């Protein structure tokens, strides 16, 4: 009986394997090429090692802010528009808005004077990365590295993080000490096989 059961199990497994190898394919998806991977792999880390060559100053960024239409969404002074606040207004300490209790007209997630990226982000490279990826609205990815450096410098200057004449480039930008650098904590490194962290508290948020 034992031999018969073994033969039966072997036959069933063989049939399953044959059915699996003969199952239909649907022609969906493909393996990305090395070039495609490089095109999508544009994240900028806190060290800034991925930053491209180029440079920019706050004065150049101010002209770009007006020329690229940033004011249409963010306001002429970097605040007061429907898009998130970019430049904190002096002496204004508004609480983070919620959809039910907005402190000012603002798209969700609402970013206002209390949590603008210029004073809340722990790394200046995050600002460069965000502008490079997502601006201008509807024309994402069209800014040159020099333009992104200049706009980043403009926002950092207007939020009192750097001086107006400081040049931002791949070397100087990662060295900028953000106001919230020491008030921000990253979650512990994730280990394979463990649950993903949910709702991890970030000091300063």
C-alpha positions, 0 to 999 in steps of 0.5 A: 500500500505504501508503494502505491500511495507513493506512486499516486502522489508522484503521478499527481505532482507530475500532472500538476507540474505539467499543467503549470508549465503549460498554463497560458501566458498573457503577454503582460509586463516586461523586465525593465532594461538597465536604461529604464531602471536608471531613468526611474532611479532618481532619488536623492539621499541625505548625503547628496551623492546622487546629485548632478553637476550644476549650481544656483543662487537665491537671486537666480531662483527668485527670477525663476520663481516668477518666470516658471509660474510658481506664484500661480499656485504657491503665491507671489511671496511663497504663501497664501496660494492654494498649493502648499506654503513654501516660505513661512511668513515671519511671526506666523505660527499657524497650527497644521491644518486639517481637512475639517479645520483648514487654517488657510486655503490649501490642497491636501496634505496641507503645508502651512507656516508651521510645517513648510519644507524649508523649516521642517525637512531634516535635509536640504537634499529633500527640497532639491529632490521634490522640486526635481521630481514634481515641479512645475505642475504639469511639466514635471521633470523639465527643470534643468539641474541649475534651475533646481539648484537655484530654486532650492537656494531661493527657498532656503534663503527665504526661510532664513536657512542660508545667505542670499549669496551662497551657491548651492551645488552637489557639494554645498547643498548636503552640508546645509544644516536644516533647522529641524535636522536634530528634531527629526528621527528616522524609523529603525531599519526594516529587516526582512520577515518583520512587519512594516512599521505603521504610524512610527512617531517622528519627533517634531511632527 
